[in-house]
Amino acid sequence: MAQGEWYYCLDHHAVEPYEACKSESRLGPYSTPADAANALQRVAQRNDDWENDPRYKDDDEDDDKD
C-alpha cells in the first residue's frame, strides 16, 4: 500500500501525492490514494450533515430571502 500524504486536486480532478501540484485548490491530506479519490463525496456528505444539523439552523433563516 502506498505511504505518505495524498490529495485530491480540484484543478486537475485527480489524486496526487504531496510532491505533485502545489495548488491551493486541493483537498487533503489523506492517508491513501483511495481516500483522496473519495474526497468530493466526503465533502458533499459533510456539507449535507452540516446543513441538516439542528444546532446550526437559524429559526429566521427563511426571513433573509426577501
DRENMI-413693 format. One record per residue: residue in one letter; x, y, z of N, C-alpha, C, CB in turn; residue number from 0. Coordinates in Angstrom, 2 decimals. Last residue first. Glycine has a CB too. Layout:
+------+---------+---------+---------+---------+---------+---------+---------+---------+---------+---------+---------+---------+------+
! resn !     n_X !     n_Y !     n_Z !    ca_X !    ca_Y !    ca_Z !     c_X !     c_Y !     c_Z !    cb_X !    cb_Y !    cb_Z ! resi !
+------+---------+---------+---------+---------+---------+---------+---------+---------+---------+---------+---------+---------+------+
!    A !       X !       Y !       Z !       X !       Y !       Z !       X !       Y !       Z !       X !       Y !       Z !  NUM !
...
+------+---------+---------+---------+---------+---------+---------+---------+---------+---------+---------+---------+---------+------+
//
This chain:
+------+---------+---------+---------+---------+---------+---------+---------+---------+---------+---------+---------+---------+------+
! resn !     n_X !     n_Y !     n_Z !    ca_X !    ca_Y !    ca_Z !     c_X !     c_Y !     c_Z !    cb_X !    cb_Y !    cb_Z ! resi !
+------+---------+---------+---------+---------+---------+---------+---------+---------+---------+---------+---------+---------+------+
!    D !  -35.85 !   37.76 !    1.46 !  -36.81 !   38.73 !    0.92 !  -36.29 !   39.40 !   -0.32 !  -37.15 !   39.78 !    1.95 !   65 !
!    K !  -34.55 !   35.83 !    2.94 !  -34.69 !   35.62 !    1.50 !  -35.69 !   36.59 !    0.89 !  -35.12 !   34.19 !    1.21 !   64 !
!    D !  -34.52 !   35.91 !    5.67 !  -33.45 !   36.63 !    4.98 !  -33.59 !   36.56 !    3.46 !  -32.11 !   36.08 !    5.39 !   63 !
!    D !  -36.43 !   34.19 !    6.63 !  -36.75 !   35.60 !    6.63 !  -35.72 !   36.42 !    5.84 !  -36.84 !   36.10 !    8.06 !   62 !
!    D !  -35.36 !   31.65 !    6.78 !  -36.19 !   31.96 !    5.62 !  -36.51 !   33.45 !    5.53 !  -37.47 !   31.15 !    5.67 !   61 !
!    E !  -34.05 !   31.81 !    9.29 !  -33.29 !   31.57 !    8.07 !  -34.08 !   31.97 !    6.83 !  -32.88 !   30.11 !    7.99 !   60 !
!    D !  -34.88 !   32.08 !   11.88 !  -35.26 !   33.14 !   10.94 !  -34.53 !   32.99 !    9.62 !  -34.98 !   34.50 !   11.54 !   59 !
!    D !  -33.73 !   29.94 !   13.19 !  -35.18 !   29.97 !   13.06 !  -35.63 !   31.00 !   12.03 !  -35.82 !   30.28 !   14.40 !   58 !
!    D !  -30.92 !   28.34 !   11.85 !  -31.47 !   29.57 !   12.39 !  -32.98 !   29.56 !   12.17 !  -30.82 !   30.82 !   11.73 !   57 !
!    K !  -29.11 !   25.46 !   12.57 !  -30.28 !   26.02 !   11.89 !  -30.74 !   27.28 !   12.61 !  -31.42 !   24.99 !   11.83 !   56 !
!    Y !  -27.19 !   24.10 !   13.90 !  -26.76 !   25.19 !   13.04 !  -27.91 !   25.80 !   12.24 !  -25.69 !   24.71 !   12.10 !   55 !
!    R !  -28.34 !   22.06 !   15.29 !  -27.53 !   23.02 !   16.06 !  -27.13 !   24.23 !   15.23 !  -26.28 !   22.33 !   16.60 !   54 !
!    P !  -29.47 !   20.37 !   13.41 !  -30.33 !   21.38 !   14.06 !  -29.55 !   22.38 !   14.90 !  -31.35 !   20.69 !   14.93 !   53 !
!    D !  -28.02 !   19.75 !   10.39 !  -27.75 !   19.67 !   11.82 !  -28.57 !   20.76 !   12.52 !  -26.23 !   19.83 !   12.13 !   52 !
!    N !  -28.11 !   19.94 !    7.68 !  -29.24 !   19.31 !    8.35 !  -29.04 !   19.16 !    9.85 !  -29.50 !   17.97 !    7.75 !   51 !
!    E !  -25.71 !   21.05 !    6.93 !  -26.94 !   21.77 !    6.58 !  -28.16 !   21.20 !    7.30 !  -27.16 !   21.72 !    5.08 !   50 !
!    W !  -23.95 !   19.05 !    7.81 !  -23.94 !   20.37 !    8.44 !  -25.24 !   21.11 !    8.17 !  -22.75 !   21.20 !    7.94 !   49 !
!    D !  -24.54 !   16.94 !    6.07 !  -24.68 !   16.76 !    7.52 !  -24.78 !   18.11 !    8.22 !  -23.49 !   15.97 !    8.09 !   48 !
!    D !  -23.86 !   18.16 !    3.63 !  -25.24 !   17.74 !    3.89 !  -25.48 !   17.56 !    5.38 !  -25.55 !   16.42 !    3.14 !   47 !
!    N !  -21.11 !   18.48 !    4.03 !  -21.97 !   19.65 !    3.80 !  -23.43 !   19.32 !    4.09 !  -21.82 !   20.15 !    2.36 !   46 !
!    R !  -20.34 !   15.80 !    4.28 !  -20.16 !   16.72 !    5.41 !  -21.01 !   17.97 !    5.25 !  -18.68 !   17.12 !    5.55 !   45 !
!    Q !  -20.97 !   14.89 !    1.70 !  -21.63 !   14.31 !    2.87 !  -21.51 !   15.23 !    4.07 !  -21.05 !   12.93 !    3.20 !   44 !
!    A !  -19.23 !   16.45 !    0.14 !  -20.67 !   16.54 !   -0.06 !  -21.43 !   16.00 !    1.15 !  -21.09 !   15.77 !   -1.33 !   43 !
!    V !  -16.76 !   15.52 !    1.12 !  -17.13 !   16.93 !    1.27 !  -18.65 !   17.09 !    1.13 !  -16.40 !   17.81 !    0.22 !   42 !
!    R !  -16.90 !   12.87 !    0.25 !  -16.78 !   13.17 !    1.68 !  -17.18 !   14.61 !    1.97 !  -15.34 !   12.92 !    2.17 !   41 !
!    Q !  -16.93 !   13.17 !   -2.47 !  -18.09 !   12.55 !   -1.82 !  -18.07 !   12.87 !   -0.33 !  -18.10 !   11.02 !   -2.05 !   40 !
!    L !  -14.38 !   14.27 !   -2.82 !  -15.57 !   15.06 !   -3.17 !  -16.83 !   14.49 !   -2.54 !  -15.73 !   15.13 !   -4.69 !   39 !
!    A !  -12.66 !   12.15 !   -1.93 !  -12.69 !   13.45 !   -1.26 !  -13.97 !   14.24 !   -1.57 !  -11.48 !   14.27 !   -1.67 !   38 !
!    N !  -12.03 !    9.69 !   -2.90 !  -13.39 !    9.88 !   -2.39 !  -13.58 !   11.25 !   -1.74 !  -13.73 !    8.79 !   -1.39 !   37 !
!    A !   -9.36 !    9.82 !   -3.46 !  -10.28 !    9.69 !   -4.59 !  -11.72 !    9.93 !   -4.17 !  -10.15 !    8.31 !   -5.23 !   36 !
!    A !   -8.29 !    9.76 !   -0.90 !   -8.25 !   11.01 !   -1.66 !   -9.21 !   10.98 !   -2.83 !   -6.83 !   11.28 !   -2.16 !   35 !
!    D !   -8.68 !    7.05 !   -0.32 !   -9.35 !    8.07 !    0.49 !   -9.39 !    9.40 !   -0.25 !   -8.65 !    8.24 !    1.84 !   34 !
!    A !   -6.96 !    5.96 !   -2.27 !   -8.40 !    5.66 !   -2.30 !   -9.20 !    6.68 !   -1.48 !   -8.67 !    4.24 !   -1.78 !   33 !
!    P !   -4.41 !    6.80 !   -1.45 !   -4.99 !    7.32 !   -2.70 !   -6.50 !    7.08 !   -2.79 !   -4.30 !    6.68 !   -3.89 !   32 !
!    T !   -4.40 !    7.52 !    2.11 !   -4.29 !    6.61 !    0.97 !   -4.84 !    7.28 !   -0.29 !   -5.05 !    5.29 !    1.25 !   31 !
!    S !   -4.60 !    9.62 !    3.89 !   -3.55 !    8.63 !    4.12 !   -3.38 !    7.65 !    2.97 !   -3.84 !    7.87 !    5.36 !   30 !
!    Y !   -4.88 !   13.00 !    2.80 !   -5.48 !   11.72 !    3.07 !   -4.36 !   10.69 !    3.17 !   -6.52 !   11.33 !    1.98 !   29 !
!    P !   -4.70 !   16.52 !    3.65 !   -4.15 !   15.25 !    3.18 !   -5.00 !   14.06 !    3.59 !   -2.74 !   15.08 !    3.70 !   28 !
!    G !   -7.19 !   17.62 !    1.27 !   -6.37 !   16.63 !    1.94 !   -5.59 !   17.25 !    3.06 !   -5.44 !   15.95 !    0.97 !   27 !
!    L !   -7.68 !   19.10 !   -1.87 !   -8.27 !   18.63 !   -0.62 !   -7.35 !   17.58 !   -0.02 !   -9.69 !   18.05 !   -0.85 !   26 !
!    R !   -6.61 !   22.09 !   -3.54 !   -6.61 !   20.65 !   -3.36 !   -7.12 !   20.29 !   -1.98 !   -5.21 !   20.07 !   -3.59 !   25 !
!    S !   -5.82 !   24.68 !   -4.51 !   -7.14 !   24.09 !   -4.77 !   -7.09 !   22.58 !   -4.67 !   -7.65 !   24.50 !   -6.15 !   24 !
!    E !   -3.34 !   25.53 !   -4.42 !   -4.14 !   25.85 !   -3.24 !   -5.52 !   25.21 !   -3.35 !   -4.26 !   27.37 !   -3.06 !   23 !
!    S !   -0.97 !   23.25 !   -5.79 !   -2.15 !   24.08 !   -5.91 !   -2.81 !   24.34 !   -4.57 !   -3.14 !   23.44 !   -6.86 !   22 !
!    K !    1.28 !   21.88 !   -6.30 !    1.21 !   22.64 !   -5.04 !    0.04 !   23.62 !   -5.06 !    2.53 !   23.39 !   -4.80 !   21 !
!    C !    1.39 !   18.66 !   -7.65 !    0.87 !   20.01 !   -7.75 !    0.79 !   20.69 !   -6.38 !   -0.52 !   19.99 !   -8.41 !   20 !
!    A !    3.39 !   16.44 !   -5.76 !    2.87 !   16.88 !   -7.06 !    2.45 !   18.34 !   -7.00 !    1.67 !   16.02 !   -7.48 !   19 !
!    E !    4.06 !   15.56 !   -3.25 !    5.11 !   16.17 !   -4.06 !    4.60 !   16.72 !   -5.39 !    6.18 !   15.18 !   -4.33 !   18 !
!    Y !    1.77 !   14.25 !   -2.28 !    2.17 !   15.54 !   -1.72 !    3.13 !   16.28 !   -2.65 !    2.81 !   15.34 !   -0.35 !   17 !
!    P !    0.09 !   12.83 !   -5.16 !    0.88 !   12.76 !   -3.94 !    1.27 !   14.15 !   -3.48 !    2.14 !   11.89 !   -4.15 !   16 !
!    E !   -3.34 !   13.10 !   -6.25 !   -1.92 !   13.41 !   -6.42 !   -1.19 !   13.22 !   -5.10 !   -1.73 !   14.85 !   -6.93 !   15 !
!    V !   -6.16 !   12.45 !   -8.17 !   -5.45 !   12.17 !   -6.93 !   -3.97 !   12.39 !   -7.18 !   -5.72 !   10.70 !   -6.42 !   14 !
!    A !   -7.86 !   15.03 !  -10.04 !   -7.06 !   13.81 !   -9.92 !   -6.47 !   13.69 !   -8.53 !   -5.96 !   13.79 !  -10.98 !   13 !
!    H !   -8.61 !   17.47 !  -11.20 !   -9.60 !   16.42 !  -10.96 !   -8.91 !   15.06 !  -10.87 !  -10.68 !   16.41 !  -12.07 !   12 !
!    H !   -6.97 !   19.63 !  -11.41 !   -6.73 !   18.54 !  -12.35 !   -7.73 !   17.40 !  -12.21 !   -5.34 !   18.01 !  -12.16 !   11 !
!    D !   -8.00 !   21.33 !   -9.43 !   -7.62 !   21.88 !  -10.73 !   -7.52 !   20.78 !  -11.79 !   -6.28 !   22.62 !  -10.63 !   10 !
!    L !   -8.35 !   19.83 !   -7.18 !   -9.55 !   20.35 !   -7.83 !   -9.25 !   20.96 !   -9.19 !  -10.22 !   21.38 !   -6.94 !    9 !
!    C !   -6.75 !   16.97 !   -6.21 !   -6.53 !   18.28 !   -6.83 !   -7.79 !   18.70 !   -7.58 !   -5.31 !   18.24 !   -7.79 !    8 !
!    Y !   -6.58 !   15.37 !   -3.28 !   -7.41 !   15.43 !   -4.46 !   -7.29 !   16.84 !   -5.01 !   -8.90 !   15.06 !   -4.15 !    7 !
!    Y !   -3.61 !   13.82 !   -1.94 !   -4.53 !   14.95 !   -2.09 !   -5.40 !   14.74 !   -3.31 !   -3.75 !   16.28 !   -2.20 !    6 !
!    W !   -1.71 !   12.08 !    0.50 !   -2.36 !   12.12 !   -0.79 !   -3.41 !   13.22 !   -0.79 !   -3.00 !   10.75 !   -1.14 !    5 !
!    E !    1.28 !   11.28 !    2.14 !    0.09 !   12.13 !    2.08 !   -0.41 !   12.20 !    0.65 !    0.40 !   13.54 !    2.61 !    4 !
!    G !    2.35 !    7.86 !    2.73 !    2.51 !    9.30 !    2.54 !    1.19 !   10.03 !    2.53 !    3.24 !    9.57 !    1.27 !    3 !
!    Q !    2.40 !    4.78 !    0.85 !    2.55 !    5.54 !    2.09 !    2.64 !    7.02 !    1.76 !    3.80 !    5.07 !    2.88 !    2 !
!    A !    0.48 !    2.25 !   -0.73 !    1.26 !    3.49 !   -0.82 !    1.26 !    4.23 !    0.51 !    0.69 !    4.40 !   -1.93 !    1 !
!    M !    0.85 !   -1.19 !    0.00 !    0.00 !    0.00 !    0.00 !    0.89 !    1.24 !    0.00 !   -0.96 !    0.00 !    1.23 !    0 !
+------+---------+---------+---------+---------+---------+---------+---------+---------+---------+---------+---------+---------+------+
//
